[in-house]
């Protein structure tokens, strides 16, 4: 009887260990993810001899797919909004590398390219840094800073502050 109780106790330890991992916040799932949130952008642009500058409020909608190792992603974002220098439409594509952190906090870096379609046409490189707070296996919050240099209808420099929700499908 004593051996039966001891073997029963020992056989439940792995299940208890798994139960602990299920109740603690887990890593986001490596699946296609959607993201959405507001973006505040400060823009300075030269077009001919005219300097344009100002703030814009944008809505960001996008998706990402896992690529490579760890939690790296290939992402595509579309942004639309209003402010200086007018109505803004843009798309961004790039690589997001997510770094190890605690169970719930992770930092990331983005390297990509952006295309601005309105108010004029610009194309250029984009860099971003941010943090991600995991809420559950599927949901996380993110916030970050980014910058983009644009060439085309003049020269443009954007500095952005973004935040939002990421949903793993």
Secondary structure, DSSP 4 states (H G I P E B T S, - for coil): -HHHHHHHHHHHHHHHHHHHHHHS--PPPSS-EEEEEEEEEEEEEEETTEEEEEEEEEEEEEEEEE-SSTT-EEEEEEEEEEETTEEEEEEEEEEEEEEP-SSSEEEEEEEEEEEEEESS-EEEEEEEEEEEEE-SSSEEEEEEEEEEEEEESSEEEEEEEEEEEEEE-
